[in-house]
Amino acid sequence: MFKVKVNQDIIEYCKNQVDKYNFGKRSSANGNKEQQLTGIIGQSVVMNLFGLGNVNGEDGFDDGVDILYNNKKIDVKTMGRKSDVKQNYTNNFLKLQDHYSTEIYIFCSYHKTKEELTICGWINKTDFINKRRYYPKGTERKRFDGTTFETFADLYEIDNKDLNQVNNIDELKQQLKSKTMITFEKISDVHYKAYKHELFLNSIEIHSDKYVIVNRYSRLDVPKHLKDYLPYLILDTYKQDLKTYNLREYSNSQPEGTLSIKKMLNKLKNEVQKL
């Protein structure tokens, strides 16, 4: 984690933007003006750290992409607090934002009294899906001060300790550069309807000395000199992921339009050839 003092010029600029434009463009759970201001301040501060200036409401809806850095689509998520953030604190994420094209999330905490922004850490979408916890609308949640509240929408939570940790902006930039990621998207909404849960294909992190195959429940390091074996390893780990979900070949007998395991693997083979 690291802190950034928010200068008054940014705060006043963000207040003006929230007064001038409607930043709540979701179908529901758009947040009040104060919550929108917190988000715009967090996004503007992080954009400034990347040399990208401030949020501009004239640009309209951004499909969940606040920053484009090293060809990665990044969303900055900020929660407002009146206390210093800690490692065991939690970040909230609205479920209705899950379909956005974001690849990386940077989670922040804005101290409203001190006017400080803490960059808590970052996480790629695949790891976020694996580590988060889901709470439907109306779930009672308990804060660290002992008070409780009901969730106003379906949401996910992820703790700061589960994020990739950074100590300054240079370290954050370096991590985002070194972890180049190829992500294969969810195969089909048809699959979700058939099995009542989402199943994502592997993603691959490309490091200077290795590849990392990321599944929902596992990570496999592959040395660079074994690159030729990547397609086979990807397919093998994906098969193991399917077994984890207890999916079986009986899916071939599902109603027409559903995807069998064989079809899913063929789809994955086609994607692997593009590496």
MARKOL-953571 format. One line per 3 residues: number of its first residue (from 1); their letters; for each residue x, y, z of N, C-alpha, C. Coordinates in nm, 2 decimals. Each point is the difference from the previous one (the first is absolute). Layout:
BEGIN
NUM) a) X,Y,Z,X,Y,Z,X,Y,Z  ...
END
This chain:
BEGIN
1) mfk) 0.08,-0.12,0.00,-0.08,0.12,0.00,0.09,0.12,0.00  -0.06,0.11,-0.06,0.07,0.13,0.02,-0.11,0.11,-0.01  0.04,0.11,0.07,-0.10,0.11,0.01,0.04,0.12,-0.09
4) vkv) -0.10,0.07,-0.04,0.02,0.12,-0.08,-0.09,0.11,0.05  0.06,0.12,0.04,-0.07,0.11,0.04,-0.08,0.06,-0.12  -0.13,0.02,0.02,-0.08,0.05,-0.11,0.00,0.15,0.00
7) nqd) 0.05,0.07,-0.10,0.01,0.15,0.01,-0.14,0.06,-0.03  -0.02,0.12,0.05,-0.13,0.06,0.00,-0.05,0.03,-0.14  0.09,0.02,-0.09,-0.04,0.02,-0.14,-0.07,-0.12,-0.06
10) iie) 0.05,-0.12,0.03,-0.07,-0.12,-0.05,-0.13,-0.02,0.06  -0.01,0.03,0.13,-0.13,-0.01,0.07,-0.10,0.09,-0.05  0.03,0.13,-0.02,-0.09,0.09,-0.06,-0.04,-0.03,-0.14
13) yck) 0.10,-0.05,-0.08,-0.03,-0.04,-0.14,-0.10,-0.11,0.00  0.02,-0.10,0.09,-0.09,-0.12,0.00,-0.14,0.04,0.05  -0.01,0.09,0.09,-0.13,0.05,0.05,-0.08,0.07,-0.12
16) nqv) 0.08,0.07,-0.08,-0.06,0.07,-0.11,-0.05,-0.10,-0.11  0.08,-0.11,-0.02,-0.04,-0.10,-0.09,-0.13,-0.08,0.04  -0.01,-0.03,0.13,-0.11,-0.07,0.05,-0.13,0.09,-0.01
19) dky) 0.02,0.13,0.02,-0.11,0.09,-0.01,-0.05,0.02,-0.14  0.10,-0.01,-0.09,-0.03,0.02,-0.14,-0.05,-0.12,-0.08  0.05,-0.12,0.04,-0.03,-0.12,-0.08,-0.06,-0.11,0.09
22) nfg) -0.07,-0.09,-0.06,-0.06,-0.11,0.07,0.10,-0.12,-0.02  0.07,-0.04,0.10,0.09,-0.11,-0.01,-0.06,-0.13,0.04  -0.13,0.00,0.03,-0.07,-0.12,0.03,-0.08,-0.05,-0.12
25) krs) 0.07,-0.08,-0.08,-0.06,-0.05,-0.13,-0.04,-0.14,0.01  0.00,-0.06,0.12,-0.04,-0.14,0.00,-0.15,-0.01,0.01  -0.05,-0.12,-0.02,-0.15,-0.02,0.00,-0.06,0.02,0.14
28) san) 0.09,-0.02,0.11,-0.05,0.02,0.13,0.13,0.01,0.09  -0.02,0.03,0.13,0.11,0.01,0.10,0.11,0.10,-0.05  -0.05,0.11,-0.04,0.10,0.10,-0.06,0.07,0.08,0.11
31) gnk) -0.04,0.00,0.12,0.06,0.07,0.11,-0.04,0.15,0.00  0.00,0.06,0.12,-0.03,0.14,0.01,0.11,0.09,-0.05  -0.02,0.13,0.01,0.10,0.09,-0.05,0.13,-0.01,0.08
34) eqq) -0.01,-0.02,0.13,0.12,-0.01,0.08,0.08,-0.13,-0.04  -0.07,-0.11,-0.02,0.07,-0.12,-0.04,0.06,0.01,-0.14  -0.07,0.07,-0.09,0.06,0.03,-0.13,0.12,0.09,0.01
37) ltg) 0.00,0.09,0.09,0.11,0.09,0.02,0.12,-0.07,0.04  -0.02,-0.10,0.10,0.11,-0.08,0.05,0.07,-0.08,-0.11  -0.09,-0.05,-0.09,0.06,-0.08,-0.11,0.07,0.08,-0.10
40) iig) -0.05,0.12,-0.03,0.07,0.09,-0.10,0.13,0.06,0.06  0.00,0.02,0.13,0.13,0.05,0.06,0.10,-0.11,-0.01  -0.04,-0.13,0.04,0.10,-0.11,-0.01,0.05,-0.02,-0.14
43) qsv) -0.09,0.00,-0.09,0.04,-0.02,-0.14,0.09,0.11,-0.05  -0.03,0.13,0.03,0.08,0.11,-0.04,0.14,0.00,0.06  0.01,-0.04,0.13,0.13,0.00,0.06,0.09,-0.11,-0.07
46) vmn) -0.06,-0.12,-0.02,0.08,-0.11,-0.06,0.03,0.04,-0.15  -0.09,0.06,-0.07,0.03,0.05,-0.14,0.12,0.10,0.00  0.00,0.09,0.10,0.11,0.09,0.01,0.13,-0.07,0.03
49) lfg) 0.00,-0.11,0.08,0.12,-0.07,0.03,0.06,-0.07,-0.13  -0.10,-0.03,-0.09,0.05,-0.06,-0.13,0.02,0.11,-0.11  -0.01,0.13,0.04,0.02,0.11,-0.09,-0.11,0.02,-0.10
52) lgn) -0.12,-0.04,0.04,-0.12,0.01,-0.09,-0.10,0.11,0.03  0.04,0.09,0.09,-0.10,0.10,0.04,-0.11,-0.04,0.08  -0.12,0.07,-0.01,-0.11,-0.03,0.08,-0.12,-0.06,-0.08
55) vng) -0.10,-0.05,0.07,-0.12,-0.05,-0.06,-0.07,0.11,-0.07  -0.05,-0.03,-0.12,-0.07,0.10,-0.08,-0.14,-0.06,-0.03  -0.10,0.06,0.07,-0.14,-0.05,-0.02,-0.05,0.01,-0.14
58) edg) 0.06,0.08,-0.09,-0.05,0.02,-0.13,0.02,-0.13,-0.08  0.09,-0.09,0.05,0.04,-0.12,-0.08,-0.12,-0.10,0.01  -0.09,0.01,0.09,-0.11,-0.09,0.01,0.04,-0.13,0.07
61) fdd) -0.09,-0.10,-0.02,0.02,-0.13,0.07,0.12,-0.07,-0.06  0.09,-0.06,0.09,0.13,-0.05,-0.04,0.00,-0.15,0.00  -0.12,-0.07,0.02,0.00,-0.15,0.00,0.09,-0.06,0.10
64) gvd) 0.02,0.07,0.11,0.08,-0.05,0.11,0.15,0.01,-0.02  0.04,0.08,-0.10,0.14,0.02,-0.03,0.04,0.14,0.04  0.07,0.02,0.11,0.05,0.13,0.04,0.13,0.04,-0.05
67) ily) 0.09,-0.10,-0.02,0.13,0.02,-0.04,0.04,-0.11,-0.10  0.07,0.04,-0.11,0.06,-0.10,-0.09,0.15,0.01,0.01  0.06,-0.10,0.06,0.15,0.00,0.03,0.06,-0.13,-0.04
70) nnk) 0.11,0.01,-0.09,0.06,-0.12,-0.05,-0.10,-0.09,-0.06  -0.09,0.06,-0.07,-0.11,-0.08,-0.07,-0.09,-0.08,0.09  0.00,0.05,0.13,-0.09,-0.07,0.09,-0.12,0.10,0.04
73) kid) -0.12,-0.05,0.00,-0.11,0.08,0.04,-0.02,-0.01,0.15  0.01,0.12,0.06,0.01,0.01,0.15,-0.12,0.08,0.05  -0.06,-0.06,0.11,-0.11,0.07,0.07,0.05,0.04,0.14
76) vkt) -0.02,0.12,0.04,0.04,0.05,0.13,-0.12,0.00,0.09  0.00,-0.08,0.11,-0.11,-0.01,0.09,0.04,0.07,0.14  -0.08,0.09,0.04,0.03,0.08,0.12,-0.12,-0.01,0.10
79) mgr) 0.04,-0.03,0.13,-0.10,0.01,0.11,0.03,0.12,0.09  -0.10,0.07,0.04,0.02,0.11,0.09,0.00,-0.04,0.15  0.09,0.05,0.08,0.01,-0.03,0.14,0.04,0.12,0.08
82) ksd) -0.02,-0.01,0.13,0.05,0.10,0.09,0.11,-0.06,0.10  0.06,-0.10,-0.05,0.11,-0.06,0.08,0.11,-0.05,-0.09  0.12,-0.02,0.05,0.11,-0.06,-0.08,-0.03,-0.14,-0.03
85) vkq) 0.03,-0.04,-0.13,-0.03,-0.13,-0.04,0.10,-0.10,0.05  -0.04,-0.13,0.02,0.09,-0.10,0.05,-0.01,-0.12,-0.10  0.10,-0.09,0.02,0.01,-0.12,-0.09,-0.12,-0.09,0.01
88) nyt) -0.07,-0.01,0.12,-0.11,-0.08,0.01,-0.13,0.06,-0.04  0.01,0.13,-0.05,-0.13,0.07,-0.04,-0.04,-0.06,-0.14  -0.13,0.02,-0.03,-0.06,-0.06,-0.11,-0.04,0.10,-0.11
91) nnf) 0.01,-0.04,-0.13,-0.04,0.09,-0.11,-0.13,-0.06,-0.06  -0.10,0.08,-0.03,-0.12,-0.04,-0.06,0.00,0.02,-0.15  -0.08,-0.09,-0.07,0.00,0.00,-0.14,-0.15,-0.04,-0.04
94) lkl) -0.07,0.08,-0.07,-0.14,-0.03,-0.04,0.00,-0.10,-0.11  -0.08,-0.10,0.02,-0.01,-0.12,-0.09,-0.04,0.05,-0.14  -0.09,0.10,-0.01,-0.04,0.05,-0.13,0.11,0.06,-0.09
97) qdh) 0.12,0.02,0.06,0.11,0.05,-0.08,0.09,-0.11,-0.05  -0.04,-0.13,0.03,0.08,-0.11,-0.03,0.02,-0.02,-0.15  -0.09,0.04,-0.08,0.01,-0.02,-0.15,0.08,0.10,-0.07
100) yst) 0.05,0.10,0.06,0.08,0.10,-0.07,0.13,-0.06,-0.05  0.06,0.07,-0.09,0.12,-0.06,-0.07,0.13,0.02,0.07  -0.01,0.04,0.13,0.12,0.02,0.08,0.09,-0.12,0.01
103) eiy) 0.13,0.02,0.01,0.09,-0.11,0.01,0.08,0.01,0.14  0.01,0.12,0.05,0.07,0.02,0.13,-0.08,0.09,0.09  0.00,-0.02,0.13,-0.07,0.08,0.09,0.11,0.06,0.10
106) ifc) 0.00,0.13,0.02,0.08,0.07,0.10,-0.10,0.04,0.11  0.02,-0.05,0.12,-0.09,0.04,0.11,0.06,0.10,0.09  -0.08,0.10,0.03,0.05,0.12,0.08,-0.09,0.03,0.12
109) syh) 0.05,0.07,0.09,-0.08,0.05,0.12,0.02,0.15,0.01  -0.11,0.08,0.01,0.02,0.14,0.01,-0.04,0.05,0.14  0.09,0.05,0.07,-0.02,0.05,0.14,-0.06,0.14,-0.02
112) ktk) -0.13,0.02,0.03,-0.07,0.12,-0.02,0.05,0.12,0.09  0.04,-0.04,0.12,0.04,0.11,0.09,0.14,0.04,-0.03  0.09,-0.09,-0.02,0.14,0.04,-0.03,0.03,0.03,-0.14
115) eel) -0.10,-0.03,-0.09,0.01,0.02,-0.14,0.12,-0.06,-0.06  0.01,-0.13,0.04,0.11,-0.09,-0.05,-0.06,-0.12,-0.08  0.07,-0.04,-0.10,-0.04,-0.12,-0.07,0.10,-0.11,0.02
118) tic) -0.04,-0.11,0.05,0.09,-0.12,0.01,-0.02,-0.09,-0.12  0.10,-0.03,-0.07,-0.01,-0.10,-0.10,0.03,-0.14,0.07  -0.10,-0.08,0.01,0.00,-0.12,0.08,0.07,-0.11,-0.07
121) gwi) -0.01,0.00,-0.13,0.06,-0.11,-0.08,-0.08,-0.02,-0.13  0.04,-0.10,-0.08,-0.06,-0.03,-0.12,-0.02,-0.15,-0.02  -0.09,-0.04,-0.10,-0.02,-0.14,-0.02,-0.06,-0.01,-0.14
124) nkt) 0.04,-0.11,-0.07,-0.06,-0.02,-0.14,-0.13,-0.07,0.02  -0.08,0.01,-0.11,-0.14,-0.05,0.01,-0.01,-0.15,0.04  0.09,-0.08,-0.06,-0.01,-0.14,0.03,0.02,-0.03,0.15
127) dfi) 0.11,0.06,0.06,0.02,-0.02,0.14,-0.11,0.06,0.09  -0.05,0.11,-0.05,-0.11,0.06,0.08,-0.12,-0.09,0.00  -0.03,-0.07,-0.11,-0.11,-0.09,0.00,0.02,-0.12,0.09
130) nkr) 0.12,-0.04,0.01,0.04,-0.12,0.08,0.00,0.03,0.15  0.03,0.13,0.04,0.02,0.03,0.14,-0.12,0.08,0.07  -0.09,0.05,-0.08,-0.10,0.08,0.05,-0.11,-0.08,0.08
133) ryy) -0.08,0.07,0.08,-0.11,-0.07,0.07,-0.13,0.07,-0.05  -0.11,-0.07,-0.02,-0.12,0.05,-0.05,-0.11,0.02,0.11  -0.07,0.12,0.00,-0.10,0.02,0.10,-0.12,0.06,-0.08
136) pkg) -0.12,-0.07,0.00,-0.11,0.06,-0.07,-0.06,0.12,0.07  -0.08,0.07,-0.08,-0.07,0.12,0.05,-0.08,-0.03,0.13  0.02,0.08,0.10,-0.07,-0.02,0.13,0.07,-0.08,0.10
139) ter) 0.13,-0.04,-0.03,0.08,-0.08,0.09,0.05,0.10,0.11  -0.01,-0.05,0.13,0.05,0.09,0.11,0.15,-0.02,0.01  0.08,0.11,-0.01,0.14,-0.01,0.02,0.05,0.08,0.12
142) krf) 0.11,-0.04,0.06,0.04,0.06,0.12,0.13,0.08,-0.03  0.01,0.13,0.04,0.12,0.08,-0.01,0.10,-0.03,0.11  0.12,0.05,-0.02,0.10,-0.03,0.10,-0.02,0.08,0.13
145) dgt) -0.09,0.10,0.00,-0.03,0.07,0.12,-0.12,-0.06,0.07  -0.05,-0.11,-0.05,-0.11,-0.08,0.07,-0.14,0.04,-0.06  -0.01,0.11,-0.07,-0.13,0.03,-0.06,-0.03,-0.09,-0.12
148) tfe) -0.13,-0.01,-0.03,-0.04,-0.08,-0.11,-0.08,0.08,-0.11  -0.01,-0.06,-0.11,-0.08,0.06,-0.11,-0.04,-0.11,-0.10  -0.11,0.03,-0.07,-0.05,-0.09,-0.10,0.06,0.04,-0.14
151) tfa) 0.04,-0.09,-0.08,0.05,0.03,-0.13,-0.12,0.05,-0.09  0.03,0.12,-0.07,-0.11,0.06,-0.07,-0.01,-0.06,-0.14  0.10,-0.09,-0.04,-0.01,-0.06,-0.13,0.09,-0.13,0.01
154) dly) -0.02,-0.09,-0.10,0.09,-0.12,0.00,0.15,0.05,-0.01  0.08,-0.05,0.09,0.14,0.05,-0.01,0.10,-0.11,0.04  0.13,0.02,-0.04,0.11,-0.08,0.03,0.09,0.07,0.10
157) eid) 0.07,-0.07,0.08,0.10,0.06,0.09,0.14,-0.07,-0.02  0.10,0.08,0.01,0.14,-0.05,0.00,0.08,0.08,0.10  0.08,-0.07,0.07,0.08,0.06,0.11,0.13,0.06,-0.06
160) nkd) 0.05,0.10,0.06,0.13,0.06,-0.04,0.11,-0.10,-0.01  0.00,-0.09,0.10,0.11,-0.10,0.01,0.00,-0.10,-0.12  -0.11,0.00,-0.08,0.00,-0.09,-0.12,0.04,0.07,-0.13
163) lnq) 0.03,0.13,0.02,0.04,0.08,-0.12,0.15,-0.01,-0.02  0.05,0.03,-0.12,0.14,0.01,-0.03,0.05,0.13,0.07  0.10,-0.01,0.09,0.04,0.12,0.08,0.11,0.08,-0.07
166) vnn) -0.02,0.13,0.01,0.10,0.10,-0.06,0.03,0.10,0.11  0.12,0.06,-0.01,0.04,0.10,0.10,0.01,0.14,-0.06  0.00,0.01,-0.13,0.00,0.13,-0.07,-0.05,-0.01,-0.14
169) ide) -0.01,0.11,-0.07,-0.06,0.00,-0.14,0.10,-0.07,-0.09  0.13,0.02,0.02,0.10,-0.07,-0.09,-0.01,-0.15,0.01  -0.02,-0.05,0.12,-0.02,-0.15,0.02,-0.13,-0.05,-0.07
172) lkq) -0.10,0.08,0.01,-0.13,-0.03,-0.06,0.02,-0.01,-0.15  0.06,0.10,-0.06,0.02,0.00,-0.14,0.08,-0.12,-0.05  0.11,-0.03,0.08,0.08,-0.11,-0.04,-0.07,-0.13,0.01
175) qlk) -0.08,-0.02,0.10,-0.08,-0.13,0.01,-0.10,-0.01,-0.11  -0.06,0.11,-0.04,-0.09,-0.01,-0.11,0.07,-0.02,-0.14  0.12,0.04,-0.01,0.08,-0.03,-0.12,0.05,-0.14,0.00
178) skt) 0.04,-0.05,0.11,0.07,-0.13,0.00,-0.10,-0.12,-0.01  -0.12,0.03,0.05,-0.10,-0.11,-0.01,-0.09,0.02,-0.12  0.05,-0.02,-0.11,-0.07,0.00,-0.13,-0.10,-0.11,0.01
181) mit) -0.12,0.02,-0.04,-0.10,-0.11,0.02,-0.08,-0.02,-0.13  -0.02,-0.12,-0.04,-0.09,-0.04,-0.10,-0.12,-0.07,0.07  -0.12,0.05,-0.02,-0.11,-0.05,0.06,-0.10,-0.05,-0.10
184) fek) -0.05,-0.13,0.01,-0.10,-0.05,-0.08,-0.13,0.02,0.07  -0.10,0.06,-0.08,-0.13,0.03,0.06,-0.08,-0.12,0.04  -0.11,0.03,0.07,-0.10,-0.11,0.03,-0.05,-0.05,-0.13
187) isd) -0.01,-0.13,-0.01,-0.04,-0.06,-0.13,-0.13,0.04,-0.05  -0.11,0.00,0.08,-0.13,0.03,-0.05,-0.10,0.01,0.11  -0.09,0.09,-0.02,-0.11,0.01,0.10,-0.08,-0.12,0.00
190) vhy) 0.00,-0.08,-0.11,-0.08,-0.12,0.00,0.06,-0.10,0.10  0.13,0.00,0.02,0.06,-0.09,0.10,-0.05,0.04,0.14  -0.01,0.13,0.02,-0.04,0.05,0.13,-0.15,-0.05,0.03
193) kay) -0.08,0.01,-0.10,-0.14,-0.05,0.01,-0.01,-0.15,0.03  0.09,-0.07,-0.06,0.00,-0.15,0.01,0.04,-0.04,0.13  0.11,0.06,0.06,0.06,-0.05,0.12,-0.02,0.09,0.12
196) khe) -0.07,0.12,-0.02,-0.03,0.09,0.11,0.12,0.06,0.07  0.11,0.01,-0.06,0.12,0.07,0.05,0.08,0.04,-0.12  0.09,0.09,0.03,0.09,0.05,-0.11,0.13,-0.09,0.00
199) lfl) 0.05,-0.03,-0.11,0.12,-0.08,-0.02,0.09,0.08,-0.09  0.11,0.05,0.05,0.09,0.08,-0.08,0.12,-0.08,-0.05  0.04,0.02,-0.12,0.12,-0.06,-0.06,0.12,0.05,0.08
202) nsi) 0.12,-0.07,-0.03,0.12,0.04,0.07,0.04,0.14,-0.05  0.09,0.06,0.09,0.07,0.12,-0.05,0.15,-0.03,0.02  0.08,0.07,-0.07,0.15,-0.02,0.00,0.07,0.12,0.04
205) eih) 0.07,0.00,0.11,0.09,0.11,0.03,0.14,-0.02,-0.06  0.05,0.10,-0.07,0.13,-0.01,-0.07,0.10,0.08,0.08  0.10,-0.07,0.07,0.10,0.06,0.07,0.13,0.00,-0.07
208) sdk) 0.11,0.06,0.05,0.12,0.00,-0.07,0.07,-0.14,-0.01  -0.03,-0.09,0.10,0.06,-0.13,0.01,-0.09,-0.11,-0.01  -0.13,0.02,0.00,-0.10,-0.11,0.00,-0.14,0.05,-0.05
211) yvi) -0.08,-0.10,-0.02,-0.15,0.02,-0.02,-0.07,-0.05,0.12  -0.11,0.05,0.03,-0.08,-0.05,0.11,-0.14,-0.02,-0.05  -0.05,-0.13,0.00,-0.13,-0.04,-0.05,-0.09,0.01,0.12
214) vnr) -0.10,0.09,-0.01,-0.09,0.03,0.11,-0.14,-0.07,-0.02  -0.04,-0.08,0.09,-0.13,-0.06,0.00,-0.08,0.06,0.11  -0.13,-0.04,0.01,-0.08,0.05,0.11,0.05,-0.05,0.14
217) ysr) 0.06,-0.12,0.00,0.04,-0.06,0.13,0.15,-0.03,0.00  0.08,0.04,-0.10,0.14,-0.04,0.00,0.08,0.10,-0.08  0.13,0.00,0.02,0.10,0.07,-0.08,0.12,-0.10,-0.03
220) ldv) 0.04,0.01,-0.12,0.11,-0.09,-0.04,0.11,0.08,-0.07  0.12,0.00,0.06,0.12,0.07,-0.06,0.06,-0.09,-0.10  0.03,0.06,-0.12,0.06,-0.07,-0.11,0.12,0.08,-0.04
223) pkh) 0.12,-0.06,0.01,0.13,0.07,-0.04,-0.01,0.04,-0.15  0.07,0.11,-0.04,-0.01,0.05,-0.14,0.05,-0.10,-0.10  0.10,-0.09,0.04,0.05,-0.09,-0.10,-0.10,-0.12,-0.03
226) lkd) -0.11,0.00,0.07,-0.10,-0.10,-0.02,-0.12,0.06,-0.08  0.02,0.10,-0.07,-0.11,0.07,-0.07,-0.07,-0.09,-0.10  0.07,-0.09,-0.06,-0.07,-0.09,-0.10,-0.10,-0.09,0.06
229) ylp) 0.01,-0.02,0.13,-0.09,-0.09,0.07,-0.13,0.08,0.06  0.00,0.13,-0.02,-0.10,0.08,0.06,-0.14,-0.04,-0.05  -0.03,-0.02,-0.13,-0.13,-0.04,-0.04,-0.05,-0.13,0.07
232) yli) 0.09,-0.10,0.02,-0.04,-0.12,0.06,-0.03,0.02,0.15  0.09,0.08,0.07,-0.02,0.03,0.14,-0.13,0.07,0.02  -0.03,0.10,-0.08,-0.12,0.08,0.01,-0.13,-0.09,-0.01
235) ldt) 0.01,-0.09,-0.10,-0.12,-0.09,-0.02,-0.01,-0.10,0.12  0.11,-0.04,0.05,0.00,-0.10,0.11,-0.05,0.07,0.13  0.05,0.12,0.03,-0.05,0.06,0.12,-0.15,0.04,-0.01
238) ykq) -0.04,0.03,-0.13,-0.14,0.04,-0.01,-0.09,-0.13,0.02  0.05,-0.11,-0.05,-0.08,-0.12,0.03,-0.01,-0.03,0.15  0.11,0.03,0.07,-0.01,-0.02,0.15,-0.10,0.10,0.06
241) dlk) -0.01,0.12,-0.06,-0.09,0.10,0.05,-0.14,-0.05,-0.02  -0.03,-0.06,-0.11,-0.13,-0.06,-0.03,-0.04,-0.11,0.10  0.10,-0.08,0.03,-0.02,-0.10,0.10,-0.04,0.05,0.14
244) tyn) 0.07,0.11,0.03,-0.03,0.07,0.13,-0.15,0.04,0.01  -0.05,0.04,-0.12,-0.15,0.04,0.00,-0.09,-0.13,-0.01  0.06,-0.11,-0.01,-0.08,-0.13,-0.01,-0.08,0.00,-0.13
247) lre) 0.05,0.06,-0.10,-0.07,-0.01,-0.13,0.04,-0.13,-0.07  -0.10,-0.06,-0.07,0.02,-0.13,-0.06,-0.04,0.00,-0.15  0.03,-0.10,-0.07,-0.03,-0.01,-0.14,-0.15,0.00,-0.02
250) ysn) -0.08,-0.02,0.10,-0.14,0.00,-0.02,-0.06,0.13,-0.05  0.09,0.10,0.00,-0.05,0.13,-0.05,-0.03,-0.01,-0.15  0.05,-0.11,-0.07,-0.03,-0.02,-0.14,-0.15,-0.02,-0.02
253) sqp) -0.07,-0.05,0.11,-0.14,-0.04,-0.01,-0.09,0.12,0.04  0.06,0.11,0.04,-0.08,0.12,0.04,-0.08,0.05,-0.12  -0.10,0.08,0.02,-0.07,0.06,-0.11,0.09,0.06,-0.11
256) egt) -0.05,0.00,-0.12,0.08,0.06,-0.11,0.03,0.14,0.03  0.13,0.04,-0.02,0.04,0.14,0.02,0.10,0.01,0.12  0.00,-0.10,0.09,0.09,0.00,0.11,0.14,-0.05,-0.05
259) lsi) 0.10,0.02,0.08,0.14,-0.03,-0.04,0.05,-0.12,0.07  0.05,-0.10,-0.07,0.06,-0.12,0.07,0.14,0.04,0.03  0.06,-0.09,0.09,0.14,0.02,0.04,0.09,-0.01,-0.13
262) kkm) -0.04,-0.09,-0.09,0.08,-0.02,-0.12,0.00,0.13,-0.08  -0.12,0.06,-0.01,-0.01,0.12,-0.08,0.08,0.12,0.06  0.00,0.00,0.14,0.07,0.10,0.07,0.15,-0.01,-0.02
265) lnk) 0.05,-0.13,0.00,0.14,-0.02,-0.02,0.04,0.03,-0.14  -0.08,-0.02,-0.09,0.03,0.03,-0.14,0.01,0.15,-0.02  -0.09,0.07,0.07,0.00,0.15,0.00,0.13,0.05,0.06
268) lkn) 0.04,-0.06,0.11,0.13,0.03,0.06,0.12,-0.02,-0.09  0.00,-0.12,-0.07,0.11,-0.03,-0.09,0.02,0.11,-0.10  -0.11,0.05,-0.05,0.01,0.11,-0.10,0.06,0.12,0.05
271) evq) -0.03,0.03,0.13,0.06,0.12,0.06,0.15,-0.02,0.03  0.03,-0.12,0.04,0.14,-0.03,0.03,0.09,0.02,-0.12  -0.05,-0.03,-0.12,0.08,0.01,-0.12,0.04,0.14,-0.03
274) kl) -0.07,0.10,0.06,0.03,0.14,-0.02,0.12,0.05,0.08  0.04,-0.09,0.10,0.12,0.05,0.08,0.12,0.02,-0.08
END
